Amino acid sequence: MKTSKDSEIQKIKKHLDIESIEYISEDIEKLLDLDIVKKENCEKIKKEDNGKCRVSLYIRLSIEDGDIIDGDVSKSIKNQLLILLDECKKREWKVSAIFCEEGISGTNDNRPEWKKLLKYCEQGKTEIVLCKSQSRFSRNMEMIEKYLHNEFIKWNVRFVGLVDSTDTSVLGNKKARQINGLVNEWQVEDQSINIRAIIKNKQSNGLFTGAFAPYGYKKDPKDKYHLIIDEESAKIVRRIYRMFSNGKGATQICRYLNKNKIPIPSIYKHEKNANYNNYKVNQNTNSIYVWRTNTIYQILKNELYLGTLVQHKNETISYKNKKQRRISKEDRIIVPYCHSPIIDKETWNIVNSRFGRKKRIREISNGEISIFSDKIKCSCCKHKFYRNSKKTKNQTYTYWLCGNRYETTQELCKNRKSIKEEELYEIMLREINQQIQKYYDKVLVEKKYHELNSNIFFEREEDLEKEKSIINKNLVKKERTLAIIYEDKINKIIDTEEFLIIKSKTKMDIENMKIRLNQVENDLQNLRSKKTIVKGITESFNIKELDKKTLDEFISEIYIGCYDVDLQSRKISIKWNIK
């Protein structure tokens, strides 16, 4: 016994004269299980003596038109195809070509099958183009005018739309076609505005609306608008931050990642998402593992890893023009506490304090960042000191010089003598240890450290973490409520009055939760900063080796004075981070 599906396909095949088909879309060929050799460069075929017209069917399916039946694309194609074939049978038209495409908007004038249809018409291979409606052919008024009312007339092609009674052979039908064209275009524009409003509303409420999760995260299986940590890629993000905070430059980080064959973010995304096919990979080369410094800097500056969502970075120019334009930073949608952070606030501050207004961090020859990078200034002219190296027969030594020492457009800076990096290193190491010895009582510090690590403080921190987690979960629920009621209002499930009441109450709840969350965050930060400071000083009561992280924690700026020839010394001032 044949299934209904088989009988439906058999019915379609009965309507088709396979011998007369010159072209058929690959999708339909597979759906009907046909094996048709497409004729290329075939001669122009004239009308048969019996007067049958050659017809080209054009089928287009898209979500915007509500074409997909019960989520079944094949069922939708068969449904539309049967309607068109029935009409051809009634009018005794001969089907010579079938063009079909799915998931492409009617405003798009770059549809592959649509363009084939137009070429087919231009070559004189058809007398009629038959669609379910005019909107199947195009929802762009400009294209309706260009082809239905100009090119088709020139090519002697008649257009027929069944549902809306469109027929270019009817003289009085033109105004109706133009009105339909405008209505169809307005409908797409309204849909575009509504969709943009819904997406922006979701983004404003901290819901992730991207197609694919950013590097370090994956979409929550229980909630596609929520991100959860992907440990496999998150550990790479943590390593990048850790290496950079310890003085490794972006170049050296790239070398490490490339050496260990860590896939770059786009490749990793390609491997984890079957639908992510935008990145083309040559499997015969090692290009898939090439990390660039730009990628490292993007990761280091991305607030996403703090738990903050930054969305609406780009937008299409209009529903007609799909070209993307960049949104200014002040107009982007930024919502904190949306997901679990990969990087803690302290590490983020250490890393991003090094950027300042500069786009890049200056690296030394081995790819690392000098521990004195962007810290040394001239006491005389306040200009930065720059790092230089000099090779001799026996060794290479590094020194620092004022950047204004050779300035000729104004009076020369008097601070012209360099200072060796090795000498500066010893001075800073000694100064930091002196500060620790001078201002901290070891016994008192250790006592405070043990107090802060007692059960009372541990329980206090644990309670605050639990409260923070509960508030964040409740915030997510409330924000989803806002997104849902907004969609309900657009879809007219609830009226404006109901919407405003629910919105006002939900907004008030969210505001109160955010105030309390901010208080909890401050309490946690204060508690942890005390523990970190005391612990750090206890563990490094006498620092033996100086690194960039330690220097950044203690010192903000170093001012180098002029060298006194008589005293054979120079004054060095330090701006401390510690109080």
N, C-alpha and C positions, 0 to 999 in steps of 0.2 A: 504493500500500500504506500503510495507516495505521500510525502509530508506536504503541508500547506506551502512551505517554502519552495519545494520542488515544483509544485503546480503553478506557483506564481512566476517562477523563472520560465517554466514551459510556456506559459501564456505570453510572456514577453517575447520569447523566441518565435512563437507562431506569428506574431505581428511583424517580425523582422524578415526582410528579404536579404539574407546574408550575401547573396551574389551582387546585390546592388550597393552594398556598403563600401564606400571608398575609405572612410576613416572612422575609427571608434576609439574613445579614450581608454587608456590602459586599465583604469579602475573598473569600468563597465565590462571590458573584455574578461577580466578576472572574475568578476561577479557572476557573469553569465557562462563562464567556462567556455569561451569561444576561442578559436584559433584563426584569426583573420590576418592575412598578409596585407599590410597597408601599401597602397599604390602610391609611388612617388613620381612627381613630374608627369602625371597622367594627362592625357589630352582633354580638352574641354568637351564635355559630353552634352549633346543637345537634347532637348525634350523629346520624349518618345512620341510616336505617332498618335498614341491613344490620349495624349494631352496631359499625362501625369506630370506633376511638378516635382522637382527634386527639393527635398526639405532637409535642412540641418537643424538638429535638436540641440539646444543648449540647456544644460542642467547645472544649477549652482546651489549648493547647500551652505548655510551659515547659521550660527547661533542667533545673530541679530535679527534674522527673519523667522526664527522659531521653526526651522525646517526639520531639525533632528527629531525623529519620532521615537519616543521612549528611549532616547540615548542610542538608538540603533541607526548607524549611518547607512548600511546596506538596505535596510527596510525603507529608509527615506528616499534613497536613490530609486529603488524599484517602484515606489509609490508615484514619484514624479514622472518616471519613465513610462509607466503604464498609462497615465493621464495623457501624455503627449502622443503615444503610439495609438491609443484609441481614437484621438482626434484625426490623426493621419489616415487611419483606416476609414473613418466616416467620410472624409473629404477625398479619398483615393489619391493621397499624396505619397510619393515614394521617398523613403528615408535613405539619404545617401551618406550622411555623416552624423555622429553623435559625439558631442563635446561635453565633458563633465568635470567639475572641480568642487572640492569640499573645503569648508573652513576659511574662505576668502571673502572679504567684505565687497559689497557691490559698489563701493566708492573707489575701490582700487582699480586703476587702469593698467596695472602690470600683471594681470592674471594670465598665466601661460596658455590655458585652453581657450580663453576668451580671445587672446591675440591670434591663436591658430584659426579660430572661427572667422575673424575679420580678414585674415589673409585668404582663407578659403572663399569668402564672399568676393573679395577683390579679384580673384582669379576666375570668377564666373562659373564656379562649380556648383552653385546652388541658386534657386529662385526664391526660396522662402527660409527665413529663420524663425523657428517656433520655440517659444518659451512658455513656462507656466504663467508668468506675468512679466510686465515691463521691468519690474524691479529686479527680476532674475538677471536680465541683461545688464542693467546698470542702475545704480542709485545716485549717479552723478549727473546733474542737469546738463553740464557742459558736454558730456559724452552722448547723452540722449539727442541733443541738438546736432552734434557733429555727425553722428552715424545714422540715426533714424530719419533725420530730416535733410541730410546732405549726402553723405557718402553712399548710403544704401540706395538712394534715388539715382545717383551717378552709376552705381554698379547694377542697377535694375533688380534690386533685392527687396522683397516684401517682408516686413516684420509683423509677427502675430503673437500676441500675448493672450492666453485663454481666460484666466480668472478675471482680469480687468478689461476684457474686450478691446484690447489694443490691436489696431490693424492699420498699417500705413497706406493700404490701398483705399481706405475710406477717407475722402477729402475732408469731411466735417469732423474727423477724429483727431486732428492735430492739436487743437486747443486742449482737449481732454488728456492727450498724451503729455503735453507741457505741464498741465496742472498736476497730473500724476507724478511727473518727474520732480516737480518742486516739493510735493507732499512727501515723496520717498526720501528726498534729500533732507528735508526738515526732520523727518523721523530719525534718520541716522544721527543728525546733529543733536537732537534731544537726547537720544540714547547715549551719545558720547558725553554730553554734559552730565547726565545722571550717573554714568559709570565713573567719571572723574570725581564727582562729588562723593560718591560712596567710597572710592579708594582713599581719597584725602581724609574722609571721616575715620576710616579704619586706621590710617597712619597716625592721625592725631590722637587716637586712643591707644597707641602703642602696639598695634597689630602689624605683624610683618606681612607685606603684600607682594614680595618678590616671587618670581617663578622658582628660583633655586636659592637655597640657604648660602650665606657667605662662608668663606673659608674659616674653619674652626667651629662651625655650627652645623646642625642639620634640623630639618623640620620635625616638630613634635608629631609622632604618629597619631596622637589623640586630638591634636589641634594644629591644623596647617598654618594658622596665623601666629604660632608661637615657636620660638627657636630654643633648642636644647643643645648642650655642648656635645660636639663630636670629638671624643678623646683622641682619636687617631691624628686628626689635624690640629687639635687644640694644643697638643704637646709641642708641635712645631712652632706655633705662635708663641708659646711660653718660652721656648728656647731662643727664639729671635729676640724677644724682649730682654731675656736674661743676658744674652751675649752682648747686646747693645748697651745695657746698663752697666756692664762690667768693662766697658771700654772698647769693645770690638766694633769696627766700622761696618757699614753696609756691604762694602766690597768683600771683606773677610767673611762675613756671614754668608754671602752668596757662594763663596768658595767652599765653605764648609757644607752647605746644603747640596751643592752640585757634586762635590766629592762623594757624599753619602747617598747620591742618587735619590734625593727626596723629590717627588713629583711637584711641579709648580701648581698653584691653586687651580688654574683652568683645567689642567690635566686631571688633577684629583677630582674635580667636579665632574669631568667627563666620565671618569671611571665609576663614580658613585651614582650617577644619574643617567639612565638609559636614554632619556629624552634630550639630554644636553649634547647636541650634535653640531654646535656652531664652531667648535675648535677642531681644525683638521690636523691630524697627527701623522707624521711620517715615521712609521714603526722601525724603519731601517737606520734611523739616526738617533743621536743622543739629545736632539733638540728638545725633547719632552721634559728634560731635567734642568734646562737652563734657567736659573733664577737671575733676575735683574735687580739692580739697586733700587729702581723705581718701585718694584713690587715690595721690597723690604720697607721703604719709606711709607708706602701706602698702609701697610700693616701697622707700623709703629705710630702712625697718626690717626688711626681709625678708632673712634670712640665706641664702636660696636663692642670692642673687647672689654669695655667697662660696664657693659649691660645697657648701653644707650643705643636706641635706634635712631639713625639719621636717614630719613627717606625723602622722597620728592626731590632728588638731586637733578633729575632730567625729566623733561616732558616733551611729548610730540607737539609740533607747532599747531596742528589742527586735526580734525577727524579726516580731512582730505590729505593733508601733508604729513606723512609719518616721520619726517626728519626730526631728529632729537635736538633739543637745545638745552644748554646747561643752566641750572637754577642757581642764583647767587646764594651764598652761605646764610645770609640773614632771612631768606625766604624758604629755606628748607624746613622740613618738619622734624624736630628733635624731641624725643621723649625718653627720659632716663628710667632706669629700673624696669626694663621690659623683659629681661631674661638674665640668666646667671652669668656673671662676669668671668672671663678667662684670666684677666690681668687685674691685680689689686691696685688700688688707688695710689699707693706709695710708689710702686714700680712705674706706673703711668706718669706720675709727676716727675720722677727722676729722668725718665726717657724724654718726655716732651719739654722739659726745662732746657734741654740742650739745643732745641730747634730755634726758639725765640722767633725772630722775624725772618730768619734764614731759611731758604728752601732746602739747603744741603748742609751736612756736617763735613767739615774738612778732615780728611783722613791722611795719615802718614803713609810712607811707602809700603809697609807691610799690611796695609788694610785696616789697621787699628786706629782708634781715636786717641790722640795725645791726652794725658790726664789733665793738662793745662789748657786744652782747647777752649777758646772763647772766654777765658778767665783773666788773662793778664792784660793790664792797661798801663799806659804811661802816666806817671804822676804829673808831668809837666803839661802835656797837651791833651790828655785823656783819650788819645788814640790807642787802638789795639796794638799789642805786640804780636809779631808774626814769627813762626818757627822756621828755622833754616838749618841746613846741615853743611858740614865742610869735611872734605876728605884730605887726609895727610898721608904720608908714606906708611905710618904705623897704625893709624886708626881713623875712624870717622866720629866726629863729635857734633852734638846738636846744641844750638844756642837760640836765644830769643832777642828780637830787636823791635824798636818802635817803628811803626809803619810810616811815620812822618819824617824820618831822619833824613830822607833825600828829597823832600818836597821843595820845589823851586819857585812855586807861584806865590809863596809867602815866606815869612821869616822861618828859617830852619829850626826844628825842634832841637833843643840843646841836649836832649837825652839820646846820645848817639852811640853809646857803648853797649855792647851786647852783654847778655848774662847766660852762662852755660846752663843747660837743662839739668845736668847732674847736680850743679850747685844749688839751683832753685829747688830741686827735689829734696835735698837734705835740709834746706831751710824750712820748707813747708812741713816736713815730717817732724822736725824738732819743735816747730811752733804749735802744731796740733797736740803733740804729747805734753807740751808745757801748759796748754790750755786745760787739758784733762787733769793734770796734776794740780793746777792752780785753783780750779773752780769746783772740783768734785771730791767730796770725802768718800773714799772707797767703802768704808764701813757703812756709811749712811746710804750710799747708792745700792750696795748689796742688800741692805735691809729692805729698802723700798722695792727692790727687784723681787725679793722673796714674798713681800706683801702682795705685790701685784700678781704674782703667780700662785697665790694661795687659793683654796677652794672657794672662798667668798667671791674673789674676782673672776675665777673661772665660771662659777655659776651665774654671775652677773652678765658676763659676755655671752654665755649660752642662752640665757633668757632673752637678751636683746636680739640674738640671731633668730630665735624661734619667732619672736614678735615680728621681726622684719619679714620673715618668710610668710607668715600668716597675712600680713598687710599686703604684700606683693600679690599673693594669690587672690585676695579679695578685690584688689585693684583691677586685676585681669578680668575677673568676673563682671565688675561694674562697667569696665570699658567695653566689654563685649555686649553688655546690655545696651549701651549707647549706640553701638554699631548696628545692632539688630533692630532697635526701634526706629533708627534712621531709615533703614531699608524698608521696614514695615510702613513708614509714613509715605515713602516714595511709591511703594506698591499698593497704597491706599488700604492697608489692612487695619491701620488705626487712623483716627482723624487728627487734625492739628492740635485740638485742645488736649486730647489724651497724650499726644507726643510731648507737648510742652510741660505737662504735669510730671510725666515720668522723667523727662530730660532734666528738669530743675532739681528734682529729688536726687537723681543719680549724680548730677554734677556736684551737688552739695556734699554727698557722701564721699565722692572722689577727692574733693578739696580737703576735707577733714582727714582723710586717710593719708594724703600726701604731706600734710602738716606734721602728723604724728610720725610718718616714715622719715621725714627730714630730722626730727628730734632724735629718733632711734639711730639714724646714720651718724649724727654728730656725737652722740654718746659713745657709740662703738669706735668711732675714729679717735676720740679723745682717749678712751681706754687703751686702744691699741698703740697710739702714738707714745703714751707714757711707758707702756711695756717695751716698745721698740727702742726708745731712747735709753732707758735704764739698762735694758739687756745689751744694747750695742756698746754702751760705755763700760759696762761690767766686763764684757768679753774682750774689749779692746782698750783696757786701761793703759796699756803701753803698746802702741801700734809700732810694729817692726817693719812693715812694708806698706807703702802707700799705693793705692789704686784709684781709678777715676771715681768709683762709687763712694769711697771713703772721703776723697777730696770734695766731691759735690755735697756730701752731707754736712761737712764742717765749714767749707769756704765758699763764699759767693763770688768775690772778686779779689784780685791781687794787683796792687799798684806798685810799679817799679819806679824809683826815683833816679835822679842823675848820679852818675859816678863821681865821687869826690876824690880827686887825684891826690890831694895832700893826706887825707885820712885813709885813702885806698879802700873805700867802702861806699855803699849806697843805702839809702833808706828804702825799706820795703814795708808797705802798709797792707793790712789784710781786712777785708770786710767779711765778718763772720756770719754764718747762718745760725749758730747757736747763741742763746741768750743766757 
